[in-house]
Amino acid sequence: MIQLDLNIPQAAFLNLPHKYKAYVAGFGSGKTFVGCVGICMHFWQWPGISQGYFAPTYPQIRDIFYPTMEEVAYAMGLRIKVKQGDHEVEVYEGRLYRGTVICRSMEKPETIVGFKIGHALIDELDVMPMLKAQTAWRKIIARMRYNVPGLLNGIDVTTTPEGFKFVYQQFVKAVRDKPELATLYGLIQASTFDNELNLPADYIPSLLASYPPALIDAYLRGKFTNLTSGSVYPDFDRFKNRTTQIILPGEPLQVGLDFNVLNMTACINVVREGQPMTLAERVKVRDTPAMARILTEDFKDKGHQVKIFPDASGQNTSSKNASESDLSILRQAGFLLEVNHSNPAVKDRVNAYNGMILNAQGERRWKINTDQCPTTTEALEQQVWGADGQPDKKSGHDHPNDANGYFLVKRYPIVKSTTTTAPLRM
């Protein structure tokens, strides 16, 4: 077998021990190429075990997979025979048959039936709509039926990140929510720059000249970023706004609180040297009495002074008890409250939040412990503007953003200057 020149992320991907592994990378980063290397390696190790290649469309299989597979197979001492009518690729070592790659489109996932394979390559999975990607994934897993000692029956995924879609949900969020899945799912993220030596000299400059920053992050740097519409908090960065600080014993706490039936959210902040930091969260709490009990047991009973900056709508009757309001429940529990008669304008709250995330002088005056606040972190990354010009509420990402926004707009509002002359137009 001839040795291939792989870049560092490609080599790291092929060496992942996981049953399911993903190579998430930008344009021109050699995704299909490294996937085909994995297929050829598998045929060298497991001759006679059929494999599968799955792409969004049959034209992609014809135009991308077949020629790439031919190139990689030749470099690895193999040759292929494309049976285009059957959507199959036979692989040979000289005249010796090594196995077949069964190729299927994911346009109609329900048609992925009737065969078994011991290894699969899924290409550009995130191009698919979320529901189709989920269905295709389950159908492909059902094809992995070889019962051979030592055979992993694994799946390789190679894709450009297309927002926070299936690959993010399956390989990042699910593993974060259930750490035990880390033994099954492995992820390598790579950028186009990693493969620069194999690209035309003007390839990367042309991308930089053509795409806005959010798309450059996805399509050049291989990052998960919001691509569906404008982000409400576009300058938030889970690394640049990150802190590892934790709540100290007896430290005063500032809590932003959003009321929702069966889904109350609290963001717990501290202020040190004038800088606010979100260091804990309590999410998906049933109702106001339950939230009051949690904040009491977790913080107030442990010596913390707790001041709450709540949604002003909590002055209305509570969903728990129509005879009293959410705010009165909190006051009766002994919490300090700072709230106006009505909420600030949504635009003012969002602007105040964004001004703390990053101001015009390049300062990030607010930080978050991303490990202790995963829901708030994802909400900031993923909430977009809706068609009505308001922050989208369909995804559920509004709850932590609203909660923390009530605190930040109260303590760190955008100061609006007044003037006796005509206002500037911006």
C-alpha distance (Angstrom), angle and dihedral (degrees) to the residues before:
residue distance angle dihedral
M1 . . .
I2 3.81 . .
Q3 3.81 117.6 .
L4 3.79 116.2 -118.2
D5 3.79 125.3 -145.1
L6 3.80 103.3 -119.8
N7 3.78 126.2 178.3
I8 3.80 119.6 -121.7
P9 3.84 98.7 -95.6
Q10 3.81 91.4 46.7
A11 3.80 91.5 52.2
A12 3.81 91.0 46.2
F13 3.81 90.4 51.7
L14 3.80 93.9 51.5
N15 3.80 90.3 49.5
L16 3.80 95.3 52.9
P17 3.83 108.8 119.9
H18 3.81 95.1 -151.9
K19 3.79 125.8 119.2
Y20 3.80 89.3 -133.1
K21 3.79 118.5 34.4
A22 3.79 132.8 171.9
Y23 3.80 132.4 -156.7
V24 3.80 106.6 -159.3
A25 3.78 111.8 -175.1
G26 3.78 146.8 143.2
F27 3.78 130.8 -93.4
G28 3.80 114.7 -61.9
S29 3.79 93.0 14.7
G30 3.82 95.3 124.6
K31 3.80 98.8 -105.5
T32 3.81 99.4 149.9
F33 3.81 89.1 38.2
V34 3.81 94.3 57.8
G35 3.81 89.8 42.8
C36 3.80 90.0 55.7
V37 3.80 89.7 48.8
G38 3.80 87.0 56.7
I39 3.80 90.8 51.4
C40 3.82 92.5 51.0
M41 3.81 92.4 46.1
H42 3.79 88.3 52.9
F43 3.80 92.3 52.5
W44 3.79 90.5 50.9
Q45 3.80 90.5 51.5
W46 3.81 99.6 35.5
P47 3.83 110.5 29.3
G48 3.78 115.3 -170.2
I49 3.81 94.5 22.8
S50 3.80 108.9 121.2
Q51 3.79 118.9 -130.5
G52 3.79 134.7 -161.4
Y53 3.80 135.1 -133.1
F54 3.81 118.0 -164.0
A55 3.80 126.8 -172.5
P56 3.82 135.2 166.3
T57 3.83 93.4 -103.9
Y58 3.80 140.9 12.3
P59 3.84 92.1 -119.5
Q60 3.81 87.8 59.6
I61 3.79 89.8 52.6
R62 3.80 89.9 50.7
D63 3.81 98.3 42.3
I64 3.82 101.5 36.5
F65 3.79 112.7 17.8
Y66 3.81 101.4 43.1
P67 3.84 96.5 51.9
T68 3.81 93.7 39.6
M69 3.79 91.8 48.9
E70 3.80 90.3 49.9
E71 3.82 91.2 51.3
V72 3.80 95.0 47.2
A73 3.82 94.4 43.2
Y74 3.80 91.2 53.0
A75 3.80 91.5 49.9
M76 3.81 89.9 50.8
G77 3.81 96.8 50.0
L78 3.79 96.5 -97.6
R79 3.78 136.7 106.2
I80 3.79 132.2 -150.9
K81 3.78 138.4 -143.6
V82 3.81 113.9 -154.2
K83 3.80 114.5 -146.5
Q84 3.78 95.8 -168.8
G85 3.81 96.4 177.3
D86 3.80 90.7 55.5
H87 3.83 93.7 38.6
E88 3.79 90.3 -125.1
V89 3.78 137.4 126.3
E90 3.79 119.2 -152.9
V91 3.80 116.1 -154.2
Y92 3.81 124.2 -151.1
E93 3.79 139.3 -177.0
G94 3.77 97.8 -146.2
R95 3.82 100.9 -52.8
L96 3.80 93.4 -23.8
Y97 3.81 112.5 106.6
R98 3.83 112.4 -129.6
G99 3.80 100.9 176.4
T100 3.80 148.6 -73.8
V101 3.80 133.5 -85.0
I102 3.80 110.2 -146.5
C103 3.82 108.6 -150.3
R104 3.79 122.3 -155.2
S105 3.80 136.3 171.4
M106 3.81 118.5 -126.4
E107 3.82 93.0 -147.3
K108 3.80 88.2 102.0
P109 3.83 105.1 25.7
E110 3.78 91.7 -177.9
T111 3.82 88.8 70.3
I112 3.83 92.6 62.7
V113 3.82 93.4 101.8
G114 3.79 142.4 107.5
F115 3.82 104.4 53.1
K116 3.79 140.4 71.1
I117 3.79 130.0 -136.2
G118 3.79 137.2 -179.4
H119 3.81 98.7 -148.3
A120 3.81 134.6 20.5
L121 3.78 138.8 -163.3
I122 3.82 115.6 -157.0
D123 3.79 111.2 -166.5
E124 3.83 124.7 -158.0
L125 3.79 93.1 -7.0
D126 3.80 93.0 164.9
V127 3.80 91.4 60.9
M128 3.80 85.6 73.3
P129 3.82 123.1 86.8
M130 3.79 109.9 -98.3
L131 3.82 96.5 -107.7
K132 3.81 93.4 47.5
A133 3.82 90.8 48.0
Q134 3.81 90.9 51.7
T135 3.80 92.1 48.1
A136 3.81 92.9 46.4
W137 3.82 91.1 49.1
R138 3.79 91.8 53.2
K139 3.78 92.9 45.5
I140 3.81 91.7 50.2
I141 3.79 92.6 48.1
A142 3.82 87.7 53.5
R143 3.84 89.0 57.4
M144 3.84 92.2 58.4
R145 3.78 96.2 94.8
Y146 3.81 109.5 132.8
N147 3.80 110.8 129.4
V148 3.81 100.8 -157.3
P149 3.83 122.3 140.7
G150 3.79 110.3 -105.7
L151 3.82 95.3 10.5
L152 3.81 111.5 129.8
N153 3.84 98.3 -158.6
G154 3.79 87.1 -145.5
I155 3.79 135.5 174.4
D156 3.81 126.8 -139.1
V157 3.80 118.6 -158.7
T158 3.81 121.4 -163.2
T159 3.78 116.4 -178.1
T160 3.74 148.7 143.3
P161 3.82 109.6 -115.6
E162 3.79 109.1 -105.5
G163 3.78 100.0 -174.9
F164 3.78 124.9 -70.3
K165 3.77 94.9 -32.8
F166 3.80 135.5 133.7
V167 3.81 99.8 -45.3
Y168 3.80 92.1 49.1
Q169 3.80 91.8 47.0
Q170 3.83 93.5 46.6
F171 3.80 102.9 36.5
V172 3.82 102.3 29.9
K173 3.80 114.0 20.4
A174 3.81 97.5 36.1
V175 3.81 91.1 48.2
R176 3.80 90.6 47.3
D177 3.81 90.9 50.5
K178 3.82 93.5 43.9
P179 3.84 109.7 28.8
E180 3.80 91.1 -172.8
L181 3.82 87.6 73.2
A182 3.81 89.8 67.1
T183 3.80 89.3 87.9
L184 3.82 89.8 59.5
Y185 3.80 103.2 38.1
G186 3.80 125.1 56.2
L187 3.80 126.9 179.8
I188 3.80 134.7 -165.8
Q189 3.81 119.8 -174.9
A190 3.79 117.8 -162.9
S191 3.77 137.8 175.2
T192 3.78 133.2 -135.6
F193 3.80 87.3 -112.1
D194 3.82 89.1 67.2
N195 3.80 88.4 64.6
E196 3.81 96.9 38.3
L197 3.81 95.1 120.6
N198 3.81 90.4 62.2
L199 3.82 95.5 50.0
P200 3.82 133.6 80.7
A201 3.79 113.0 -91.7
D202 3.80 93.3 -112.5
Y203 3.84 96.9 45.2
I204 3.82 99.6 93.1
P205 3.84 95.3 36.9
S206 3.81 89.4 53.1
L207 3.81 91.0 52.9
L208 3.80 91.6 47.9
A209 3.80 90.0 51.2
S210 3.81 93.8 48.0
Y211 3.82 108.0 41.8
P212 3.82 132.8 64.0
P213 3.84 118.9 -123.0
A214 3.82 96.6 -93.5
L215 3.79 91.6 53.2
I216 3.80 92.0 44.3
D217 3.80 88.6 57.2
A218 3.79 90.3 54.7
Y219 3.78 104.3 32.8
L220 3.80 99.5 36.2
R221 3.81 105.5 24.2
G222 3.80 98.7 33.7
K223 3.81 94.6 -126.7
F224 3.77 127.1 150.3
T225 3.80 104.8 -114.3
N226 3.78 136.9 156.0
L227 3.79 110.4 -88.7
T228 3.80 103.2 158.8
S229 3.81 95.8 83.4
G230 3.78 140.7 -35.2
S231 3.78 114.8 -40.3
V232 3.80 116.5 -122.8
Y233 3.82 89.1 -141.3
P234 3.82 102.4 32.2
D235 3.81 97.5 165.0
F236 3.79 97.0 51.1
D237 3.79 111.2 117.8
R238 3.81 120.3 -175.9
F239 3.80 89.6 -146.2
K240 3.80 102.7 39.1
N241 3.83 92.9 43.3
R242 3.79 92.7 42.2
T243 3.77 127.5 117.1
T244 3.79 131.0 178.3
Q245 3.81 92.7 -154.1
I246 3.81 118.1 126.1
I247 3.79 133.7 -158.9
L248 3.82 111.4 -80.2
P249 3.84 123.3 -138.9
G250 3.80 111.7 -81.9
E251 3.81 93.9 1.3
P252 3.84 115.7 152.6
L253 3.80 111.6 -108.8
Q254 3.79 131.4 -148.7
V255 3.80 112.0 -156.3
G256 3.79 125.5 -163.5
L257 3.80 108.9 -155.3
D258 3.81 132.8 -165.6
F259 3.82 121.2 -169.1
N260 3.79 118.6 -139.3
V261 3.77 130.1 150.7
L262 3.83 108.1 -102.5
N263 3.82 90.6 -9.2
M264 3.79 111.5 68.0
T265 3.80 116.7 162.5
A266 3.81 131.8 -158.5
C267 3.80 126.5 -174.3
I268 3.81 111.8 -161.0
N269 3.80 116.0 -148.7
V270 3.78 138.8 -178.3
V271 3.81 126.7 -161.4
R272 3.80 117.9 -142.6
E273 3.78 121.6 177.1
G274 3.78 88.3 -14.5
Q275 3.80 93.7 -54.6
P276 3.82 118.0 118.6
M277 3.77 119.2 -142.0
T278 3.80 127.7 -173.5
L279 3.79 104.3 -141.5
A280 3.82 105.0 163.0
E281 3.78 141.6 19.1
R282 3.77 137.9 -162.1
V283 3.80 113.1 -158.2
K284 3.81 140.2 177.3
V285 3.81 92.6 22.7
R286 3.80 114.6 168.7
D287 3.82 103.0 -128.9
T288 3.81 145.6 -30.0
P289 3.83 97.1 -78.2
A290 3.82 89.2 50.7
M291 3.82 91.3 49.2
A292 3.82 91.0 47.7
R293 3.79 89.7 51.9
I294 3.83 92.8 48.4
L295 3.81 94.1 48.4
T296 3.81 89.7 46.8
E297 3.81 95.7 49.4
D298 3.80 96.6 39.4
F299 3.80 99.4 41.8
K300 3.83 120.6 -3.6
D301 3.81 94.7 53.1
K302 3.81 88.8 49.1
G303 3.79 93.8 60.8
H304 3.80 102.0 -90.8
Q305 3.78 121.7 136.1
V306 3.78 104.4 -133.3
K307 3.80 121.5 -156.3
I308 3.79 115.3 -176.4
F309 3.81 125.8 -151.0
P310 3.80 100.7 -164.6
D311 3.76 138.9 -177.0
A312 3.82 104.3 -86.5
S313 3.80 89.9 -134.8
G314 3.79 86.1 75.5
Q315 3.82 87.1 82.6
N316 3.80 86.1 76.9
T317 3.78 120.7 83.6
S318 3.79 114.6 -66.1
S319 3.79 123.3 -111.3
K320 3.80 86.3 -132.6
N321 3.79 97.1 54.9
A322 3.80 122.2 8.6
S323 3.80 91.7 -155.2
E324 3.78 95.4 65.2
S325 3.81 137.5 36.9
D326 3.79 129.1 -118.1
L327 3.80 89.5 -114.6
S328 3.80 92.8 53.4
I329 3.82 89.5 51.9
L330 3.80 89.6 54.5
R331 3.80 93.0 46.5
Q332 3.80 91.2 49.7
A333 3.81 88.1 53.0
G334 3.82 88.0 59.8
F335 3.80 101.2 -106.0
L336 3.79 125.3 143.7
L337 3.81 111.7 -122.9
E338 3.79 130.1 -157.6
V339 3.79 110.6 -171.4
N340 3.79 139.9 135.8
H341 3.80 126.0 -136.4
S342 3.82 89.8 -98.8
N343 3.78 137.3 17.6
P344 3.81 119.6 -96.1
A345 3.77 118.2 -105.7
V346 3.80 111.6 -75.1
K347 3.80 89.9 -122.2
D348 3.82 91.5 54.6
R349 3.80 91.7 49.7
V350 3.82 93.3 48.3
N351 3.83 92.2 45.5
A352 3.80 91.6 50.4
Y353 3.81 90.8 50.0
N354 3.80 92.5 47.3
G355 3.80 91.0 46.8
M356 3.80 89.5 57.6
I357 3.81 93.2 44.5
L358 3.83 91.7 54.6
N359 3.79 129.6 -16.5
A360 3.79 130.6 -160.5
Q361 3.80 90.8 -92.4
G362 3.80 91.6 59.7
E363 3.81 94.7 -106.7
R364 3.79 122.4 142.8
R365 3.80 101.6 -155.2
W366 3.80 96.8 172.3
K367 3.79 126.3 59.5
I368 3.80 135.9 -175.3
N369 3.78 134.6 -155.5
T370 3.79 96.3 -125.8
D371 3.81 92.8 -168.8
Q372 3.81 93.6 55.8
C373 3.81 94.4 37.6
P374 3.84 107.3 42.7
T375 3.81 95.5 147.4
T376 3.80 93.8 51.0
T377 3.80 90.6 45.6
E378 3.80 93.2 52.7
A379 3.80 91.7 44.9
L380 3.81 90.9 56.4
E381 3.80 90.9 48.6
Q382 3.77 97.2 45.7
Q383 3.81 111.5 33.1
V384 3.80 111.8 108.0
W385 3.78 136.8 -175.5
G386 3.79 113.8 -89.7
A387 3.78 127.3 -133.6
D388 3.82 89.3 -96.5
G389 3.80 92.2 60.5
Q390 3.81 92.8 -107.6
P391 3.82 127.3 108.8
D392 3.80 108.3 -80.3
K393 3.81 114.7 -103.1
K394 3.80 100.0 -179.8
S395 3.80 95.7 86.0
G396 3.81 96.1 52.2
H397 3.80 92.2 -121.8
D398 3.81 90.3 116.5
H399 3.81 96.2 76.0
P400 3.84 100.9 73.3
N401 3.80 91.7 34.6
D402 3.80 91.5 53.3
A403 3.80 91.6 44.8
N404 3.80 95.8 52.7
G405 3.79 91.0 38.6
Y406 3.81 91.5 62.6
F407 3.81 89.2 58.0
L408 3.79 97.5 42.9
V409 3.80 96.8 45.7
K410 3.80 90.1 50.0
R411 3.79 96.4 48.2
Y412 3.82 100.6 29.2
P413 3.81 108.6 26.2
I414 3.77 123.2 170.4
V415 3.80 103.0 -99.8
K416 3.77 109.4 -131.0
S417 3.79 112.0 -150.2
T418 3.78 119.6 -141.3
T419 3.75 127.3 -143.0
T420 3.77 138.8 179.7
T421 3.77 92.3 -140.9
A422 3.78 127.8 77.2
P423 3.83 112.2 -68.2
L424 3.76 119.7 -105.5
R425 3.78 115.4 -108.7
M426 3.82 113.9 -129.0
